[in-house]
Structures are given as C-alpha cells and as structure tokens.
Amino acid sequence: MHKTKIDPFTLEIVKDSLTAVGEEMFYTLGRTSMSPIIYEVLDYATGLTDAKGDLLTQGNGVAGFIGMLSFMVKETLKKFQDDLKPGDIIIINDSYNGGGSHLSDVGLVMPIFYKEELVAFSANKAHWTEVGGKDPGSFTNDATEIYQEGLQFPCVKLFEKGNLNQALVDIIQANVRLPELSLGDMWAQIASLRIGEKRFLELCGKYGKEIVLQTTKYLLNQGEVISRNVIQSLPNGEYYAEDYIDSDGLGNGPFKVQVKVTITEDEFVCDFRGSHPQVPGPINCSYTTLVSDVRTVFLAITSDDQHINDGVFRPLEIITDPGSIFSCERPAPMSVYWESGSMGGDLVWKALAPAIPSKLPAGHFLSVCAVTLSGIHPDTKDPFLIVEPSLGGWGAGNDQDGARGQFCIGDGETYNVPVEIAEARYGVMVDEYSLNADGEGAGEFIGGAGVIRSYQALTDGQFATVTFGRHQYVPWGLNEGKDGSPNQFYVIKKNGEVDGPYGVYARYPLNKGDVLKLVTGSGGGYGHPFARPITKVVEDVNNEYITVHQAKEVFGVILDEETYDLIGLSSVRKEWEENVEMGI
C-alpha cells in the first residue's frame, strides 16, 4: 500500500491539532454540564482514539480515568463489530468491562466516519451526580452488591444512526433522583462528542485522511519510543512494596496488598498477584481501574509533558489475580473503588520511591476522601445533594516540602466546590476551611498539610456518607522522614458533644446546628527531621505549620514560646549532628 509522505511541519501541525481537539472536547463538556461535580470539580475526561480504540489524546481532568476511554472504545468494537454507523452513540458504565470504575462514572462513545470509513472514535466519561441506587448520590460505602449502586448501562446504543433511544432516556429519568442534572450532563457529553467528531473530520478534509491517520500512527509510535528511552535510564531490578487498605466499609479489614515491580531495559512490569481477594464491601476495583492508577504513576516517572496516548504505555505490563480486590468480578460492589485503585498506584510509587527519589516523593493522603451530603434546602425546600472529593497533604521530596491542600493523585487536575457555591446551592454553612497544620510528616523536607472543612447543617434530617481511606494506615515517610497523619472526620453536635473520629460512615444523621468536620491528613516527610535547617524550622513555627513544642521535640530546635526567638538546639540534635559530621 502506497503511503503519502508527510513533511515534519505538517506532522507537527496535525499532531498539535489532535491535542487541541481533546482540549476543546474537555472545555465543551465542562461549560455545558449541569452538575458542580463536573463544571466545578472537573470529574470527567474526554479524548479521541483511533479506529482500533488506541488513545490518541485526552484532555486534562481526572487522572484516574487515564486509559478508561480506550477500554470503553474497545468494548464497543468487541460488542458491535460491523454494526456501527454514523450518528451512533454508545453509553457504557459497566464496572467490570469496558473502562469500568463505579456506576456513577458514565461513558459515551461515538464512532467517527469519513466518507463511510471508520477512522476514529470520540469518547468521554463523566461522574453523574445521580444514577439511582439505594442512596442519594448513588455511590455509598456500605453496598454489598453492584445492584444497590445504580443503573447499569452494559454498552448499549443511546443513539442509532442519529436517532435518540427515547425509551432509554425515559428509564434514566424514572430511576434517578435528580434527572435534570443527570440528563443535562448526558447532553453535555453528547455535545463534547460531536465537537470531537466535527474537528477530526475537519482535519481529514483539510490535510487528507491518509495524512491524519499516518499522524495518529506516528503519535503512538513516538509515545512508545519516549517511554522505552526513559525506562532504559531507570535502575534495572525488582522492587517490592506492601501496605494495607483500612476497611471495606462493612467492618471487615484491614486487607493486605502488595506489588513486585520489575524494570528491565525495555519493560516495566507490575505484578500484584498475592493481594487480598475481593471483599464484601464496595472498595473493590476493576482491572481497568488498576491499570489507570498504575498508568498515572508510570507517567510521573516516564513523561515530562501532558501528551498522553496509548503508545506511551506499550512497555507497561500489569498483572493481578482475577477475583482480587484489584480485579473483582460480578456482583462485587465497587462504589468507592478508588480506595483499592489508588492503593495499587501507590504501591508502585512506594516500591520505586527509594530508587528514584528525584521523581517520586514520600506518600500522600491517597484517598479521594469523598463526601455525599443530602438534605432539604432551608430556603427553597428542595432536596440538595453535595458530591465532592476533598483536598489533602502530599509527601515531601528529596529537594522540596510536600504540597499543601491538593487533591489525591487519582483526582488529578480537579477542584473542590467553592465555599460560595456550596452555601448558595446547598443547605449548609461552611464554618471552617483551613489547613490541617498538625505538624506530622516531619523531615528535612516536611510533608504538606491536609485541610479542615466543616459543614454546618441548616436543616434537620440531613445525611452524610463519608469515605476517608488511610484512616488507620497513614502516608509513609521516606529516607528517615516521619509518617504523615490520618484522614478522619468528626461530628460536633449542636449541644457541643463530639462524635468521632471516623474513617468511613454511611448516612450519618445531621440535624440543624450539627457540624460535619472533615480532616484530611498530612503527607509523609523526607529525610531526618534534624537535617532541616534551623531557619526553616523557625519559619515553620511562624507560619503555624508546627508548634514551639514540636520544633523542640521533633526537630531539636528550642525557641522562645512567645517571641519565637532561637534559644538553642536540643542535646539530642547536637549529638546527631556530631555523628553526621563524623560519618557515624
């Protein structure tokens, strides 16, 4: 077959145009959605794949969705094969196949045809505020089977040849609590798909189909070359890590998980076999989720830019046991799947951080720390539903302190609901939003602080479902750095009684005046605390990251309790410094 020769300038223009298409799809979805979880938090992903389902470009958003789009498309190809037509749109949220996470993350796939030839796919995945199920917000931490978690869309046609499947829309409307939000988000996703289709066809019309398709192949091959070159620079060997997932939400646990990472000249293999089998509660994840979370860490190691495609991941192999907590089987519940999925990525991170500290810092708060809070708005008397992740502390690196008040690695480039939006739309008042400066994660470089966010209920009969992993097993320190602190929450009753701390709780009842206090942990520290410069410790005290007592007991720096002036060093720190000077 004759191939059209592409000059390097055209190739770069088409390549960057494909990236721009993914970005335009991303902004289109965000700007036309109905739910704050999408337009404020950015809990979604958009992108293009080639005709085989290999990812070409993906807009920023939830890092945990990296790879899920291509799995969705490949499931579509597997099911429909030659039965795809222009104007078709497929809907899929199957947790076990085709890019599955939890049922709340609904995917849409649209084949793109150029002159009757299938040339690409436009795809997106977004968190709907509601997909039905036994609890408001659909995902809950005490589900015992998938059927309690909402509607399942097993890769079916929402549109066929451009005609809407109205019966399916009617089913959605009858089964979700907030249909105007869910269906509004569905139409936003459809708009995004159509923008992807339009822009891809414009490229084919402008530069020619052959040039565009050759560029997609070049993109994938270039991604592979870049990854393999970086892998060759990594220290070869086998690396191990193990950890524990606190609980499954039903009182079972903890659950041991483990990984062996093998790096050769041209392969990067992550073997999770031997980790705990799937559990009764909804912390299980699909193999797709495990792949996506490991890919996030793999990108942190191998890629210095934002360009993502499936070629980048060709050297990566991920192995786990079927029916495990990392690759569960029907009808296992998966509402809070991120607790295991994120842990999978964190295990690879933990195994390799000592070997490549320039790329991987100490452990972070890890959990999405999700909150769903439902009730009646005091003014409108309408039902409201908060669905949001929480910020927390990241671990320190070998040359910098950990980041404060950031989302976990699985959430990626997302945001929280602003205080002004929360108070205007929901039946709550935000009493506090501050850093959780608990001083944990000490080291030469200190772990970043988590946050405190307190919601005061303004009506009776509200319910909070909170899933805070890493409540028992805290973020790990590195190279003698101290561990971070746990994620936890309290309820401060109107009468002053304090209940907690908790890590996981389903439907905690709140009445008017009660306060839900959410506290996320600090990241792990890097290096021995006594190696932290005195000036930095004084600065930390002045910034209220640590107390005068912690400065003395943890860092060996003695300060005046009122003026924070330096008094001297503790005898323990002096001895440590002397031993370092002598090489002991």
Backbone hydrogen bonds, N-H to C=O, Kabsch-Sander energy under -0.5 kcal/mol:
donor,donor_aa,acceptor,acceptor_aa,energy
7,D,5,K,-0.5
11,L,7,D,-2.1
12,E,8,P,-2.0
13,I,9,F,-2.2
14,V,10,T,-2.8
15,K,11,L,-2.5
16,D,12,E,-2.6
17,S,13,I,-2.0
18,L,14,V,-2.2
19,T,15,K,-1.7
20,A,16,D,-2.2
21,V,17,S,-1.9
22,G,18,L,-1.8
23,E,19,T,-1.8
24,E,20,A,-2.6
25,M,21,V,-2.5
26,F,22,G,-1.8
27,Y,23,E,-2.5
28,T,24,E,-2.3
29,L,25,M,-2.0
30,G,26,F,-2.1
31,R,27,Y,-2.4
32,T,28,T,-1.1
33,S,29,L,-0.9
38,I,35,S,-1.7
39,Y,35,S,-2.6
40,E,36,P,-2.0
41,V,36,P,-2.4
42,L,38,I,-1.1
43,D,37,I,-2.0
44,Y,42,L,-1.9
45,A,125,K,-2.4
47,G,123,A,-2.2
48,L,57,T,-1.8
49,T,121,F,-2.2
50,D,54,D,-2.3
51,A,119,V,-0.7
53,G,50,D,-1.6
56,L,48,L,-3.2
57,T,48,L,-1.4
59,G,46,T,-2.0
62,V,44,Y,-1.5
63,A,61,G,-0.5
64,G,410,G,-2.8
65,F,62,V,-1.7
66,I,63,A,-2.0
68,M,65,F,-1.7
69,L,65,F,-0.8
71,F,67,G,-1.6
72,M,68,M,-2.1
73,V,69,L,-2.1
74,K,70,S,-2.4
75,E,71,F,-1.9
76,T,72,M,-1.9
77,L,73,V,-2.5
78,K,74,K,-2.2
79,K,75,E,-2.2
80,F,76,T,-2.7
81,Q,77,L,-1.9
83,D,80,F,-3.3
88,D,85,K,-2.1
89,I,159,F,-1.8
90,I,109,V,-3.0
91,I,156,V,-3.1
92,I,107,G,-2.7
93,N,153,F,-2.0
94,D,153,F,-0.8
105,D,102,H,-1.9
106,V,104,S,-1.0
106,V,126,A,-2.6
107,G,92,I,-2.8
108,L,124,N,-2.4
109,V,90,I,-2.3
110,M,122,S,-2.9
112,I,120,A,-3.0
113,F,111,P,-0.5
114,Y,117,E,-2.9
115,K,113,F,-0.5
117,E,114,Y,-1.2
119,V,112,I,-2.7
119,V,117,E,-0.5
120,A,112,I,-1.3
121,F,49,T,-2.1
122,S,110,M,-2.8
123,A,47,G,-2.5
124,N,108,L,-2.1
125,K,45,A,-2.4
126,A,106,V,-2.3
127,H,43,D,-2.2
128,W,104,S,-3.0
128,W,126,A,-0.8
131,V,132,G,-0.6
134,K,148,Q,-2.7
138,S,135,D,-2.3
139,F,137,G,-2.5
146,I,331,P,-1.9
148,Q,145,E,-1.9
149,E,146,I,-1.9
151,L,131,V,-3.3
155,C,153,F,-1.9
156,V,91,I,-2.0
158,L,89,I,-2.9
158,L,156,V,-0.6
159,F,89,I,-2.0
160,E,163,N,-2.3
162,G,87,G,-1.1
163,N,160,E,-1.9
164,L,162,G,-0.5
165,N,158,L,-3.2
166,Q,164,L,-1.5
168,L,165,N,-0.7
169,V,165,N,-1.6
170,D,166,Q,-2.6
171,I,167,A,-1.9
172,I,168,L,-2.2
173,Q,169,V,-2.6
174,A,170,D,-1.9
175,N,171,I,-0.8
175,N,172,I,-1.1
176,V,172,I,-1.1
181,L,178,L,-1.0
182,S,178,L,-2.1
183,L,179,P,-2.8
184,G,180,E,-1.0
185,D,181,L,-2.5
186,M,182,S,-1.9
187,W,183,L,-2.2
188,A,184,G,-1.6
189,Q,185,D,-2.2
190,I,186,M,-2.1
191,A,187,W,-2.3
192,S,188,A,-1.9
193,L,189,Q,-2.3
194,R,190,I,-2.3
195,I,191,A,-1.8
196,G,192,S,-2.0
197,E,193,L,-2.5
198,K,194,R,-2.7
199,R,195,I,-2.6
200,F,196,G,-2.1
201,L,197,E,-2.4
202,E,198,K,-1.9
203,L,199,R,-1.8
204,C,200,F,-2.1
205,G,201,L,-2.4
206,K,202,E,-2.2
207,Y,203,L,-2.9
208,G,203,L,-0.6
208,G,204,C,-1.5
212,V,208,G,-2.0
213,L,209,K,-2.7
214,Q,210,E,-2.5
215,T,211,I,-2.0
216,T,212,V,-1.9
217,K,213,L,-1.7
218,Y,214,Q,-2.3
219,L,215,T,-2.8
220,L,216,T,-2.0
221,N,217,K,-2.5
222,Q,218,Y,-3.0
223,G,219,L,-2.2
224,E,220,L,-1.8
225,V,221,N,-2.3
226,I,222,Q,-2.4
227,S,223,G,-2.1
228,R,224,E,-2.6
229,N,225,V,-2.2
230,V,226,I,-1.9
231,I,227,S,-2.6
232,Q,228,R,-1.9
233,S,229,N,-0.7
233,S,230,V,-1.2
234,L,230,V,-0.6
234,L,231,I,-1.3
237,G,263,I,-2.0
239,Y,261,V,-2.7
241,A,259,V,-1.7
243,D,257,V,-2.2
245,I,255,F,-2.4
246,D,244,Y,-0.5
248,D,252,N,-1.6
255,F,245,I,-2.2
257,V,243,D,-2.4
259,V,241,A,-2.2
260,K,271,D,-1.9
261,V,239,Y,-3.3
262,T,260,K,-0.5
262,T,269,V,-2.8
263,I,237,G,-2.6
263,I,261,V,-0.5
264,T,262,T,-0.5
264,T,267,E,-2.2
268,F,315,P,-2.2
269,V,262,T,-2.7
270,C,317,E,-2.9
271,D,260,K,-2.7
271,D,269,V,-0.6
272,F,270,C,-0.6
272,F,319,I,-3.4
275,S,272,F,-1.5
276,H,256,K,-1.8
278,Q,323,G,-2.6
284,N,281,G,-0.7
284,N,333,P,-0.7
285,C,325,I,-1.7
290,L,286,S,-2.0
291,V,287,Y,-2.6
292,S,288,T,-2.5
293,D,289,T,-2.5
294,V,290,L,-2.4
295,R,291,V,-2.5
296,T,292,S,-1.5
297,V,293,D,-1.3
298,F,294,V,-2.7
299,L,295,R,-2.7
300,A,296,T,-1.6
301,I,297,V,-1.4
302,T,298,F,-2.3
303,S,299,L,-2.7
308,I,306,Q,-0.5
310,D,55,L,-2.3
312,V,309,N,-1.2
313,F,310,D,-0.7
314,R,311,G,-1.5
316,L,313,F,-1.5
317,E,268,F,-2.4
319,I,270,C,-2.9
323,G,327,S,-2.1
324,S,321,D,-1.3
324,S,327,S,-0.6
325,I,276,H,-2.8
327,S,324,S,-1.5
328,C,285,C,-2.3
332,A,329,E,-2.1
336,V,282,P,-1.7
337,Y,334,M,-1.5
339,E,336,V,-1.9
340,S,283,I,-0.7
340,S,337,Y,-1.0
341,G,337,Y,-2.4
342,S,338,W,-2.6
343,M,339,E,-0.5
344,G,340,S,-2.0
345,G,341,G,-1.7
346,D,342,S,-2.4
347,L,343,M,-2.3
348,V,344,G,-1.4
349,W,345,G,-2.0
350,K,346,D,-3.3
351,A,347,L,-2.5
352,L,348,V,-1.9
353,A,349,W,-2.2
355,A,352,L,-0.9
356,I,352,L,-2.2
359,K,356,I,-1.9
360,L,356,I,-1.7
362,A,396,A,-2.8
363,G,476,W,-2.3
365,F,393,G,-2.1
367,S,365,F,-2.9
370,A,467,T,-1.1
371,V,388,E,-2.4
372,T,465,T,-2.3
373,L,386,I,-1.8
374,S,463,F,-2.5
375,G,384,F,-1.5
377,H,382,D,-3.0
381,K,377,H,-1.6
384,F,375,G,-2.6
386,I,373,L,-2.9
387,V,385,L,-0.5
388,E,371,V,-2.1
390,S,368,V,-2.2
392,G,406,Q,-2.8
393,G,521,G,-2.2
394,W,403,A,-2.5
395,G,362,A,-0.6
396,A,524,G,-2.6
397,G,400,Q,-2.4
398,N,357,P,-0.7
402,G,446,I,-3.3
405,G,449,A,-2.2
406,Q,392,G,-2.9
411,D,408,C,-1.1
412,G,408,C,-1.3
413,E,61,G,-1.7
414,T,412,G,-2.2
415,Y,41,V,-1.8
422,A,418,P,-2.6
423,E,419,V,-2.6
424,A,420,E,-1.6
425,R,421,I,-2.5
426,Y,422,A,-2.0
428,V,426,Y,-1.1
429,M,456,Q,-1.9
431,D,429,M,-1.0
431,D,454,S,-1.7
432,E,454,S,-0.9
434,S,452,I,-2.2
436,N,450,G,-2.8
437,A,435,L,-1.4
438,D,436,N,-2.2
441,G,483,D,-1.8
444,E,526,Y,-0.7
445,F,526,Y,-2.5
447,G,441,G,-2.9
448,G,394,W,-3.0
450,G,436,N,-0.7
451,V,391,L,-0.5
452,I,434,S,-3.2
453,R,518,L,-2.3
454,S,432,E,-2.5
455,Y,516,L,-2.6
456,Q,429,M,-3.5
456,Q,454,S,-0.5
457,A,455,Y,-0.6
457,A,514,D,-2.8
458,L,427,G,-2.2
462,Q,510,L,-2.5
463,F,374,S,-2.3
464,A,508,Y,-2.1
465,T,372,T,-2.9
466,V,464,A,-0.6
466,V,505,Y,-2.3
467,T,370,A,-2.4
468,F,503,G,-3.0
469,G,467,T,-0.7
474,V,472,Q,-0.8
478,L,525,G,-2.5
481,G,478,L,-1.1
482,K,442,A,-3.1
484,G,475,P,-2.8
485,S,522,S,-1.3
487,N,470,R,-1.7
488,Q,519,V,-3.2
489,F,502,Y,-1.9
490,Y,517,K,-2.6
491,V,499,D,-2.5
492,I,515,V,-2.8
493,K,491,V,-0.8
493,K,497,E,-3.2
496,G,493,K,-2.4
499,D,491,V,-2.8
502,Y,489,F,-2.3
505,Y,466,V,-2.3
507,R,505,Y,-0.5
508,Y,464,A,-3.4
510,L,462,Q,-3.0
513,G,457,A,-2.7
514,D,511,N,-2.7
515,V,492,I,-2.4
516,L,455,Y,-3.2
517,K,490,Y,-2.7
517,K,515,V,-0.8
518,L,453,R,-2.6
518,L,516,L,-0.7
519,V,488,Q,-2.7
520,T,451,V,-2.5
523,G,394,W,-0.5
523,G,448,G,-2.3
524,G,363,G,-2.8
525,G,482,K,-3.0
526,Y,445,F,-2.7
527,G,478,L,-2.3
531,A,528,H,-1.9
532,R,529,P,-1.6
537,V,533,P,-1.8
538,V,534,I,-2.5
539,E,535,T,-2.1
540,D,536,K,-2.5
541,V,537,V,-2.0
542,N,538,V,-2.3
543,N,539,E,-2.1
544,E,541,V,-1.3
545,Y,540,D,-2.5
546,I,540,D,-1.0
551,A,547,T,-2.2
552,K,548,V,-1.5
553,E,549,H,-2.9
554,V,550,Q,-2.5
555,F,550,Q,-1.3
556,G,552,K,-0.9
557,V,551,A,-2.9
558,I,556,G,-0.5
558,I,568,G,-3.2
559,L,557,V,-0.6
560,D,565,D,-2.7
564,Y,560,D,-1.9
567,I,558,I,-3.1
568,G,558,I,-1.6
570,S,556,G,-2.3
574,K,570,S,-2.2
575,E,571,S,-2.3
576,W,572,V,-2.1
577,E,573,R,-2.7
578,E,574,K,-2.2
579,N,575,E,-2.3
580,V,576,W,-2.2
581,E,577,E,-2.1
582,M,578,E,-1.7
583,G,580,V,-1.1
584,I,579,N,-3.1
